[in-house]
Amino acid sequence: MNPALTLATAARVLRQVRTDRRTIALIVVVPCVLIGLLAWMFSGTPVFDRTGAAILGIFPMTVLFVVTSVATLRERQSGTLERLLTTPLGKGDFMLGYAVAFAVLGTLQALVATAFAVWVCGLDVAGPLWLLVVVAVVDALLGSALGLLASAFARTEFQAVQFMPAFIFPQFLLCGLFIARDQMPDVLHWVSNVLPLSYAVDAMKTITTETDPYGTVGADLAVVGGFIVLALALASLTLSRRSR
């Protein structure tokens, strides 16, 4: 892999996104709107403080999954990917370039969403805010990595979106948002233990409830990071040099 080619790929992706206002709105504005609705619905109750952190962990992954899978599929359909891979650009450079680009977008999203949740909606956070942002960025990277992997199995943008129920919804249901994972039936608890979003949500909850969350959160982030590396590696292996 060539760092210069990786950064060039990331810069190209960011230039493309910058001209797409709808994508920018989806990444930055929509999470704030949904967080605001949740806070409004449960105003005057402790529900938002219990679920707000989990939502901050879920939104970056979900949004970046959709954006990345559709953007990568467009590269395939337009023949851009095929042309790029005839140059010295390697599959690893392409994958890491996308990961870097969407890490930048994920950072922007995390900063805006966290600031909105804490200072506008009043989310109570016991731990350091910067760590909350870090976890949200890692969640965004996870969504991008899964989106790159899902795009390898889709032939149309509609199919790419259809992969959400397979890649995202089970994690959404079993991450501990609706019921504590240790209160689930044994089989579901075991399944939740092998899903990366569970660890991201656990990290978010730890940050909002503990003043010294570094050890626990570090372990959770290590697990999520392992899933990101695995997803990127599998996506690279499935990356074809021919447009389908």
N, C-alpha and C positions, 0 to 999 in steps of 0.2 A: 504493500500500500504506500501511496505517495501523499504526504501531508498537504502539499501544494494543490494536488488534484482534488483532494477531499475538501479543502477550503474553497476551491473554485466551484465545486458542485454546490456547496452550501450557499455561497454567494449567489449563484444562479437561481436556486430555489427561492431565496429571500427576495430577489428582484421580481420574480414572477408573482409571489404572494403580495408584494407591495402594491401591485397594480390591480389586485382583485379585492375590491372593497367588501364584497360579500363574505369572503373567507376571513378577512380581518375582523369583520363584525361577529362572525361565528366564533372566532377564537377569543375575542376580548369582551364583546358586549353581551352575548347570549348567556355566558356563565353568571355574570353580574345580575342580569334580569331574573334568572332562575333562583339565584341565592336570595335576591330581594323578595321574590314571591314567597319563598319558603319562610323567610323571617317574618313577613307580613302575616302569613297564614297562622303562625304560631306565636304571634305577638302576645306578650304577657304570660307566656308559659316557658318552662325550662326545655321544651322540645328542641328549639333551634340550637341551644348550647350543646345538646347531646348529639344532634345529627349534622350540625353545620360543618364540623371538622371532617366528617366522613364525606360530605358532599364536595368539599374542597379537594378531597383525594380522588373522587370519582370523575368530576367534570373534566379535568385536564386529560385524563386517559381517554374518555369517551370522545371528546371533541377532536383530539389529535389523531385518534384511530380513523375517524371518518375522513378528515382532511388528508392524511397521509395516504390512505388506501386509494382514494379517488385521484389524488395528484399523481401517484405512481402509475396507476392504470392509464391515465392520460398520456404519460410518457411512453408507455408501451404501445397504445393505440395509434399515436401520432407518428411512430417510428423513431422518435427522438432517442429512446433508450437503445434501440438497435444501432443507431449511428454513433452514439456515445461510446458504446462498448466495442466499436471497431477502432477507436483511438486508444492511446495508452491508458485511459481510464479503466481501472479494474472494478470488479464487482464490489470488493471491499470499500474502495474509494466512493463508489456510488452510494452504498448503504450508509457509510459513516457520514458522508456529505449531507444526506437527508436527515440523519440523526442530529447532526450539529445544527442544521437550519431550524429544525423543529424544536430543538432545545432552546434556541434563541426565542422562538415564538412562545414556547412553553413558559419561559422565564417571564416574558411580558405578561402573558395570561395569569401566571401565578401572582405576580406583583399586584396587578389590578384587582383580581378576584379576592386575594387575601386582604388587601387594603379596604376593599368595599365591605367584605364580611365583618371585619373587625371594627373599622371606624364609622361605617355607615349603618350596618345592621346590628352592631353591638355584640358580636361573637366574643365570648369570654375565653381568653387564652392564658393559661398559667405559665407555659413555657415560653421560650424565645420565639419571636415572630419570624426571624430570619430562617429558623429551622423549619417552620411551617412552609415557607416559600420553597425551601430546598426539596422537601418531600413532594410538593406540588409539581416542581420541575421534573423530578424523577418519574412521577406518575405520567407526565406528558411524554417523556421519553419512552416509557413503557407502551403508551398508546401508539406512538409513532412506530415502534418496533413491531408491534402486533399488526398495525396497519400495513407495513411493508410485507409482512408475512402473508396476510390475507389477500393482498393484491396479486400474489402469485397464482392464486386459485380462481380468480375472477376474470371474466371475459368482457364484462360491461360494467359501467359505473353503478348500475342498479344492483348487479350481483355483488359488487364490493360492499355496498350498504347492507345488502342482505346477510352478509357475514357477521353483522353486529350481534344478532341473537346467539350465534355460536361462540364468538370470541368474548363478548362483553356482558351479555345479560346474565349468564350463570354466575359470573364473578360479582355482578351487581347484587344479585339476590342472596349470595352466600358470604358476602364480605363482612357481615356484622352490622349492616345499616339498620335492618328491621328487627333483628334479634341477636343477642350476644352469641358468638360462635360456639362458646362452651355450653350453651343451652340448646343447641341443635341436636337432632337425632345423630347417633354415632356415625352413620354413613355420611351424612351431610357435613358433619364436623370434619371428618377425614378428607372429604373432597375440598372443603374450604381451605384446608391446610396446604393444598398443592396449587392453589390459585394465587397469583401475585397480588391482585388487588386487595386481598385479605390483609396482607402485611402492610400495604400502603395505608389502608384505613386504620389499622392498629397503630401505626406510627402517628397518624394525625390525631387520633384520640388520646394517645399518650402525651403529645405536646400540649393539648388543651387542658389536661388534667394534672400534669406533674410539672413541678418547677425544675427538676433535674432529670430530663428525659433522655440524655445523650446515649447512654449505654443501650437501652431498649430500642430506641429509634435507630441507632447505628446498626444493630442486628437486623431489624426489619428492612432497612435500606439495602443491606448487603444481599438479602434474599431477592428483593425486587431487582437489584442490579444484575444478579445472576440470571434472572428471567429475561432481562433486556438483552444481555449478551447472547443467550441461547436463541432468542427470537431473531436477532440480527444474523446470527450464523446460519440458521435454517432458511431465512429469507435470501441470504446470499447464495446458498446452495440451489435454491429454486429459481434464481434469477436467470432467465433465458436470454441468450443473445439474439434471438429471433422474436419479432413481434408476432402475436398470434392473430 
